[in-house]
Amino acid sequence: PGIPAGITWAQPGVTDQSIYDWEEINIISGNYGRDEADIYNIELEQEILPNLHLQLGWYREDYKSDVHYYISQQTGVTLYVDTDSVLLDGSPNPNFGRPYIEVTSPDFFQHPEDNMTGRANLAYELDMTKHDDWKTWLGRHRIMGLWQHNQIKRDQLRYRPYISGGTQLWNPMPMAGNPPAPDFWSGNTTANVIERRFYVGDSTGHVTQDPGLYTNGSYAHTFRWFNPITQSWVNEPVQEETALHFVSTRSKQEIKSYAVALQDFLFQDRLVTTLGWRRDESDARVSAGLTRFPNGFTNPANLNVFQAPQVVAGETKTYGGVVRPFKGWGFVERPADDGSFLMDGLRSLSFHYNRSENLSPVGINTDFFNTLLPLPSGKGKDYGVSFSLFKEKLVARINWFEASQNMARGAVVAQPLTRTQTFDDQIFRAWAQMVTGAPNNTDPAVLALLQLPEFHAAQTPGQFFNVPVAATSTVEAEGLEFQLTYNPTRNWTIKVSAGQQETIYSAIAPEYDAWIAVRKPIWEAAQVGDSRFWTGITGANLPEGSGLGQSQTPADWFFTNVDSVMRTAKRTEGKATPSQREWRWNAITNYVFDQGRLKGFGVGGAVRWEDKAAIGYYAAPADPDGIIRELDVNRPIFDESETHFDFWVSYRFKGLPWLGEKVGTKLQLNVRDAFENGGLKPISANPDGTPSAFRIVEPRQWYLTATFDF
């Protein structure tokens, strides 16, 4: 007792097509969504003076998204087999031996967004090259000013099914005592959630069908349960409904932007410089936590009540230049025109350099203590060289780049962060209510044991998720890009490109460290009488729905669901990200026949290659007690590199009878991944190197497209 369980092991998915033919049947086909957008755009251009131009623009996008993504939303898709030969009432089970999938808390989401932007551009060009004297060396100059106002409103609305009616039968463990909450409130308990079971096969255990489409809505069911008072089984009609979930939020953001850019073409275009400045002012707000009506349902009123705004401003600065040192000089141009290979390359030789500093106006995030996180800020630079040969038939360019971002989001996935909140809000709170005998889990005696910071203590239980907690990191990336374009003839093109990138994370999730430094000593020291919270109890000691397994201690739960994930992420500090494919290259060519019997036909092909990537880590050595608690980030498990081939053939008609010769028509037949026969590709691995999850690889695909030119 008290020793945390080992690292998580994932049961591998089904790969035997005789059991589940994943090429023919999709067991998550019940997931579906609908997106709809109304877009309006108005632009007005006006020449004020011969070299002074004004552009005004207005853009609005009214976007609606309905997402019925309930299969695998709360948990992964697992194929089970019904092994009960009889039902609870002793009658034969008609589904004995049939495979099924089970869905927990099948949520429905709505994500409407209203995005409106107003913009004004003013551009002026001063051209001194039209002079015949020394002023021509002063070149051309372009200056542009920008004003932009962007307003964004977003809703994140979650709807969860529940059994209507407020009897204790349907609400055996409300998350909050005052008032009792119906089923859909307790989305993170195992007592009150609705679980849907979809049978997808026959009694031999083979998958023979998909689950079909079953949307959230209003349904009538018959619930069979045993009444211990009358000692009889009861068939009770129940009604399933869907209602707004309390974690729903609304946000709005207003961004005002001002920018100035200057581009100079000097010394007969031998030097081109660019300077840019931009200021963004962001005012972002998120709605207050939702409350409940006396009957326990969500009160949506607070969707229109916004918390204090996050008001930030930042500047983006860019500057760069291109130097063509040999452009226009007679001692280079003349030999180049006469066919000199060296001078042809020198004539076009150019060097470029760019540098930038930026601020990203992302949405509102806080740390665990409800302190607003600063916006991510970054720096970047790139430099390189390019040249052309054979009268610009061949053009080559190579570019090196470096980029960094401070306070970046995304180094740590959200799940362990929200689970850290769940640990206090659900597991610790359930224990505190039990040992104090408090009438509800917001009682002063409960709060005294929890010792939560003032902000969290004031929150309604279950509403920690309304605090959009995030973790930050520092990200540094560097790499190179190469591109070669060659057109041997007017109707034959060849293009080759390659890239290499290495990304390194550092200072990962200091917000998590600060929170754990405060909370973990409280968890470890919490004890009332003989009941010690951290290692002295298991789920069997707590009321049903606490979130702990029957033999699982809070320390076990925290290690498995939070600590092991965070420690693995933090041990990657200072190391190249192995999940990124470091190298990639591709080549493409197309040839169009312009004479002979094949005139009008075109043929082409492409090859794409990507480097290997990590899909997991091997286990680290076991601790002295024999339990393996960590992964070895120095030993990543890699998948294989990938190579893809595409081919196409096209034909351009001179004209079609029903369209006339003024309308050009082109038909093209493409085959993508021509040599791919389909199959399964591992996307994650267990600590011993064996695959634990797969994705279905699509076999070769054929496309026929028609293009019309007016």
N, C-alpha and C positions, 0 to 999 in steps of 0.2 A: 504493500500500500504506500502511496505517496510517490512512487517512481513513475515518471511520465512514460507513456507508451512510445514506441519507436517511431521512426519516420513513416510517413504515409505510403502505403502500397496500393496501387490501383489495379483492380481486377481487369485483365485485358478484355477488350470487346470481342464480340463474335466475329470470327473470320471464316468459318466453315459455311460455304454457300449451300451445302446440302441442308443446313438448318435454317439459314436466313440468306436468301438470294438478294443481296443488297443492290445488285445491278437491275433487278426487275421490280422490287418492292421498296418503297420509301416509308419507314415507320414514323417519320416526323412530318409526313405530308399534311397532317392536320394543322400545322402552323401556316398562317397566311397573314398578309397585311395589305393595306390599300393606301396609296399616296396620291394626293391631289393637290395641284398648285394652280393658282390664278396669278399670272405675271403681267404687269403693266410697265411699260417703259416709254418715256417721252424724251427726246433729245432735240435741242435747238442750237444751230450753229450760225454765227453771224460774224462777218468780216467788218470790223469797226474801222480799221485803217488798212492800207495795202499789206502791212506786215503784222497787224494786230488782230487776233481772232479770239472770239468768245464762244464758249460752249457751255450750255446749261443742260442739265439732265435730272430726271426724276425717275425713280425705280421703286416698284412695290411688288412684293411677293407674299401672297396669302397662301400658306402651306398647311395642309392637313395630313396627318398620318395616324392611321388606326392599325395597331399591331396586336394580333391574336397569336402571340408567340408563347403558348403555354406548355408545349411539349419540350422538355429539357430546360425550361426557364429557371426553375428553382433547383432542380437536380439534373444530373446527366440522364440520358436515355439508357435505361437498363432493361434488358429482356429477362423477364422472370418466367417461371413455369408454375402453374397452380398445382401444388402437390397435395391439397386437401381433398380427400376422396368424399368427405361428407361436409355439410355446412354446420354452422354452430348449433342449429336446431336438430341435428341428427339426420336430416334428409340428405339424399345423394346430391353431390355437387355436379351439376351438369357441365361445368367447365374444367373438371379434373383433367390434368395433363396438358391443358392448352397454354401456349405462351401468351404473355401479356406485357404491356408497359403500364407504368403507374405515374400519374401526374399529380404533383402536390401544389396546392394553391394556384390554380390556373388563372393567372392574371390577364387582364386586357388593358392595353395602354393607348392613350391618345396624346399625341405630341403636336398640337397646333402651334404655328409660328407665324408672326407677322413681321416682315422685314421691310422697312421703308428707308430709302436713301435719297437725299437731295445733293446735287453736286454742281459746282461752277468751276470751269477752267478758263484761264486767260493766258494766251501764248503770244510771244512777240519774238520776231527774228530780225537781227541786225546783220546785214551782209555787206562786208567791206571788200569782198573780192571783186566787186564790180568796178572798183577804181583802177586806174591805169598806173598809179604811182606807188610809192612805198606803202600806202595804206592797205594795199591788197594783202600784205603779210599779216595784217591784223585779223584776217579770216572772217568766219561766220560765227554768230552767237545766237543761241536760242534760250529764252527764259520762259518758264512756265510757273504759274501760281494756281493753287488748288484750294478750294474750300469744300468741305463735305460734312454732312450731318446724317448720321445713321441711327435709326431707332429700331430696336429689336425687342419683341415680346414673345416669350416662350412659355408653354405650359407642359409640365410633366405630370400627367394625370394617370393614376393607376386605379383600376376597378377590380375588385375581388369578389368572387361568389360567396354566398353565405346561405344558411338555412334560416328562412324567415321564422319569426316567433322568438320569444324571449325566455322560454323555459330553461331550467337548469340542465335539462337533458341535452339541449343543443349548446349550452354554454357551461361546460363542467369546470372550466378554469379561466375566468375573465382575467385579462392582463392587469386591469385596474379595477379596484373595488367600487369606486364612486365616480360615475355610475358603472354598472356592469357592462361589459362590452360584448356585442354579438360576435359570431365566429370570425368575421372577416377582419376583426382587429388583431387577433392573435396570430398574425402571419408567421411568427417565428417560434411557435410552440408546436408540439406534436399532438396536442389534445383536441384542438378546435379546427384545424385546417380541413378543407375539403380535398379528398383524394379521388381522382377519377381513374378507373381501371379500364383499359382498352384491350380486349382480347384480339390478337392478330394472327391466330393460327388454329390448327385442329388439335385433336386429342393426342396426336403422336408427337407433339412438341415442336413441329415445324411451322415456320412463319409462312402463311399463305395469303395474307391480305394486309392492307394498310389500315390505320385506325379510323379513317374517314374524317369528316369535318364535323366538329362539335363546338359550336361557338358559345361564349358566355351569354347568358340571357335568362329568361324565365322558364323554368321547367318544373313539372310535377313529377314527384317520385313516390315510391312506397318504401318506407324504412321499416325493416323487421328487427325488432329488439325484444329482449327478455325482460319482463316486469317481475322483479324479485318479490314484490308485495303479493301479486296475484299468482305468482309461480306459473306464468304462462307467456307464450310468445305473442307479440302484438304486431299487426301490420298497420302502420300509421302513415297516412298521407302527409307528405311534407312538400314544401315549395322552395325551390332554389331560385334565388334572385342575385343580382349583381349590384354592388354599391361602391361609392367612392372610398378609396383607401386613404388613411390619414397621412401617408408619406407623400401625398401629391403636393406639388409646389408650382408656383408661378414666378417667373423672373422677368425683369425688363432691364435693358441696357441702352444707354444713350452715349454715342461716341461722336465727338466733334473733332474734326481733323483739319489741319492747315499744313500746306506743303509748298515749297519753292524748289525748283530744279533749274540748274544752269548747265548748258552744254556748249563748249567752245571748240571750234575747228580752226586750228592755228597752223601757220607756216605751210600753207597749201595742203592742208589736211594731213600733215606729217605728225601732228600731235592733236589728239582729241581728248578733252578733259570733261569730266562730269562731276558736278557737286549737287548734293541733295540734302534737304532738311525737311523733316516732318514732325509735327506735334499732334499727339492724340490725347484727348481728354475724355476719360471714361467715367460715367456715373452708372453703377450697376447695383441693382437691388433684388432681393429674393423675398418671397412672401413669408409671413410669420407662420409658425407651426399651427396646423389645423386643430380645432377643438371638436368636442362631441356634443351632440344634442343629449338631452336627458335619457333618451332611449338607446344611446350608445352609437348612433350613426354619426358619420362625419358631417360636421358643419363646415360648408365650403366658404363661409364668409371671409375667413382670413386669407383666402387667395387674393383678395383685393386690399389686404393690409400688409404693408411692406416694412421690413426691418430697416435699420439704419443703412444708408448706402455705403458702398465702397467707392470712394471718389479718388481717382488716381490720374496722373498725367505723366507722360513721358515723351522723349524725343528720339527720333530715328535719324541718324546721320549717315550719308553715303558719299563716298568720293572715290574717284578712280580715273584711269587714263589709258589710252592706247597710243603707242609710239610706233610709227612706220619710218624708221630712220633713212631708208634708201628710196622712198617713194619720190618720183618726179625728178631725180638727178639724171642728167644726160649721160654720165659715164656708166650708169647702170641701165637706163632705159634703152639706149641704142643697142648694146650687145644683147640685151634680153629680146628685143624685137628681131634681132638677127639669128636667134635660136640658141643663145648661150644658156645652158641648163643652170649654171650657178647664178647668173645674173637674173634669170627668170625667178628663181627662188628668193634672191635678195630683194627684188623689186616689191614683192608682196609680204616680206617678212615683217611681222608686227609682234609687239610685246604688250601685254595688258596687265593691269593691276587694279583691284577693287577692294574697298574696305567699307564695312558698315557697322553701326551700332543700333540696336533696336529694342523696342519694348513691345510685349505682346499683351494686348488688352483682353485677357481671357476672363471667364466668368468668376463669380465670387467663390472663394474657398477660405476655410479657416483651418487652424490647427486644432488639436484636441481641447485646448483651453478657450476656444471660441475667439482667438485672436486672428484678425484678417491676415492672410498671407500676402506678401508683396507680389506684384506682377512679375512674370518671368522677363528677364532682360538678357540680350545676347549680343555677341560680337562675331563677326565673320570677315574673312578675307580670301580672295582667290587671285591667282596670278598664273600666267602661262605665255605660250608662244604659238603662233600660227603662221602658215605660209601656203602658197599655191604654186603649182608647176603646170607646164604644158598649156599655157594660156588659160589658166584657171580651170582646166579639166580636172585636176587633182587638187583638193584642198585638205590640209591637215591641221588639226588643232589639238593641243594638249593643255590641260588646266589642272592646277593643284589647288586644293581648297582646305581651309581650316575654319571651324565654327565652334562656338561654345555658347551655353545658355546657363544662367544662374537662376535659382528658384524654379527650375523646370518641373512640370507635372508629368506623371506617367511612368516614373521609374519603378513605382510600386503599384500593383493593381489595387483596386478599391476594396476587394473582398476582405483581406485581413484587417484593413482599417475599420470597416464597419463591424467586423466581428469583435474587434477590440472594444467597441462601444457596446455591442451586444453582451459581452461578458459582464460589464457593470450593470447594464440596464435590465438584464434578464436573469442571468445565473446568480450573480451576487445579490441582487435584489430579492430573488425568490428565497434564498437562504436566510437573508436578514429578516424577512417577514416571518419565516417559519420559526426561527429561534427566539424572536421577540414576542411571538404570538399576537402581532399587530393585526387589527381588523382589515387593513389594506396596505399595499406596498408603497404608499406615500406617507405613512405615519411618521411622526417625528422620531420615534424610536428606530425605525428602519433607516431614516436619513442619517441618524447619528452613527450607525454602524457603517453605512456606505462611505461617509466622509467625502462626498463628491464636491467638486468646486461649486461655487455659488450658482453659476449659470446652469450647470447640469442638474443640480438639486432642484432648481425651479422648473425644470422641464417635466411635462407629463410623461409618465412611463410609456415607452414605445415610440417616443418622438425624438430620440437621439439621432435618428436617420434624417431628420430635418436639418441637422447641422452638416453642411456639405464639407466634411473633413477631407483633406488631401495631404499628401506627403510630397516634399520637394527633393530635388537633387541638383547636382551640377553635371552637365553633359558636355563632353568635348568630342568632336568628330574631325577627322581629317582623311583625305584621300585624293584620288586623281581621276580625271576623265580624259578619254582619248577618243577622237573622232576623225575618220578618214572618209572622204567622199571622192569618188572617181567616176567620171563620165567618159568612157573611151570614145563613144560616138554620141550623136544627138539623141538617139533612141535607146541607149543602154546606160543604166545607172547602177552603181555599186556603192554601198555604204557599210562601213564597219565601225563599230563603237565598242568601247570597253570602259569599265569603271572599277575602282577599288575604294572601299570605305571602311574605316575602323572607328567605332564609337566606344567611348569610355565613360562610365558613370562614377561619380564620387560624391561624398557628403550625402549619402542616401538616407532619407527619412529621419532627419534630426528631430522632427516633431514627434515621431513615435518614441524615440529614446527619451525625450523630455517627459512624456506622459507616463511611460512605464517606470521611470525613475521615481515618480510620485506615487503611482497606483500600486505597483507590485508589492512594496513593503506593507501597504495597507491590507492587500489580499492575504499575504502570508501571515500577518499577525492577527487577522480577524478570528476571534474565538469567543464563544459564549458557553460557559460550562464545559462539558465534554465535547461539544461540537466545534471542531476546528475546520474552518472553511476550506483552505487551500488544498490540504491533503487528507483531511479526516472524514470527508463525506463523499458519497457517490450519488448518481442520479436516483438510486433506490431510496435514498434518504429524503429526497426533495419531492414536492408535489409533482404530479404528472404534468409534463409540458415545460419543465425547466430548461430543457435543451441538453442535459447531460444524459449519457448512456447509463444503463443500470449499474454497471461496474466501473464507470468512468468518474474520476475525481475532477474538480475544477482545474487542477494543475495539468492533468492529462488533456482535458479539452483545450486549454489555452495553448499548450505546446503543439498539439496536432493542428489546430485550426488557425493559429496566429503566429506563434513564436518560431516554429520551424520554417514557415514561409518567409517571415521577415528576416530571419538570420541568413537564409540562403541568399536573399536579395542583397543584404548588406555585405555579405562576403564577396560579392562581385565588385565591390568598390576598387577602383584603380585597375580593373582588368578589362580587356577588350570584350565587348558583348558577343558571346559565342552564338547567340540565336540569330545574329545578323549574317547574311551571306556576304562574305568579304569581297569576293571577286565576281564579276559578271561580264559577259560580252555577247554581242549579237552581230550578225551580218545579214544584209538584205540586198537583193538584186532584182532588177526588172528589165526586160527587153521587149520592145515593141517593133513588130515587123512593119516596115514602111514601103515595101515593094514586093513584087512577086505574088504567088498564089496565096501566101499567108498574110498579105497586107491587111492590116486592121487587127490582127491577133497580137496578144501580149502574153508573155510567160514570166513567172518570177518565183522566187523562193526566199526563205529566211531561216536562219538557225539561231537559237537562243540558248545560252548556257549560263547556269547559276551555280555558285559554289555550295559546298555543304554547309549545314547549319546545325546548331545544337538543339536537341529535343529533350534534354534532361541532363542529369548529373549522376555519376556513380556514387555509391554510398561511401562515406568516410569510415575510418576504422571504428570499431565498437568501443564504447566507454568501458571502464573496468568492470561494471556489472553485467557486461555482455550485450547491452542494448545499443543499437545504432540510432543515434539521435540527430545526425547531421549528414548533409550531402557534401561531397568534395568538389568545390567549384573549380578546382584545378584539373578535374578529369571529366570534361563534358562528354556526353554521348551524342554523336553526330548522325544525321541522316546522310543520304547519298547526294552527290551533286546531280543536277538535272540538265538534260539536253532536250530541246524541242525543235521540231522541223515543221515548217509551214510551206505550202505550195499553192499557186494559183494560176489560172489561165483566164484571159479576158478577150473580148471582141468588141470593137467599136464600130457601130453601124454608121453609114453615111447619112442615113435617114430612114425613118419608118413611114409606111404609107399613111397611117392615121395621124402621124405627128408632123410630117414634112421634114425637109432637109435642114430647116432652121433649128430643129431640136436635136442635139447630139445625144445618142443613146449608147451606153456601155453596159454590157453584161459581164459579170465576173464570177467565177466559181472558185471558192477557196476551200482548202482542207487544212484544218488546224491540228497540230500534233499528229502528223501523218503516220508516224510509226508507233503511236500509243494505242495499246489494246485495252487499256483500263486496268483497274485493280485497286488495291489498298496501299496506302502510303502511311507509314508511322508518323505521327505528329507529336507524340510524347512517349517517354520511356520510364520504366521503373528503375530503381537504384541498382538493379543487377544488369541493366542494359537491355532487357527484353521490352518490346513495344507494349504500351498500355492503352494507347488510343490511336485511331487511324482516321484518315479521310479518304473518301472515295475519289479516285482519279478518273476523270472523264475520258472515255476513248476518243479516237479521232472524230472531229466534228466537221461537217460540210456546210458551207454557206453559199447561197446564190443571191447576188445583189444586182440591182439595176440602178444606173445613175443617168439622170437626164440633165443636159446642159442647155440653158436657154440663152 
